[in-house]
Amino acid sequence: MARSLSIKPTPAKLSMRALQFKALGDETRLKILLDVAAGENQEECVCNLTPSSGLSQPTISHHLKILVEAGLLDRAQRGKWAYYSLTETAKKLIDLN
């Protein structure tokens, strides 16, 4: 028996959710998100993400930008370093709430 969904997302919400799943469909971005989730207070400095990834800083920055644009990470500038933290949406998607 088929079950009908009672959820009727708006076109904007549907578009954003597709963007989020697309962002998480890349293994590197998923690993970055999980690394941030594992950080103290679910926050991580870009200076710590780059060495552990084995990728260049510009590449990590590109992936972080995509995660921020998808609404999965928040970015805070502290001096010369950028710190990234999970959004509430990201916590729900990876079941950390």
Residue, then its C-alpha position, 0 to 999 in steps of 0.5 A: m500500500a502506497r503511503s502519501l507524504s503529508i509534507k508539501p515543500t515550497p519550491a524554494k525549500l525543495s530547491m535548497r534541499a536539492l542543493q544540500f544533498k548535491a553538496l553532500g553527494d561529494e565525498t570530500r564535502l561530506k568528510i569536511l562536514l563530519d570533521v567539523a561535526a567532530g570538532e569541539n562545539q561542532e566547530e573547526c578552524v580552516c587551519n585544521l581542516t586543510p592538513s587533515s584532508g591532504l588537499s590544498q587550501p584553495t581546494i578546501s576553501h572551495h568545498l567550504k564555500i559550497l557547504v556554506e552556500a548550501g546552508l550546511l555550515d556557518r562561517a565566522q572570521r576570527g582574526k586571519w582564520a575562518y571558523y566553520s560550524l554546523t547549521e541546525t539544518a546540517k545537524k538534522l541531516i546528519d542526525l546530531n540534534 
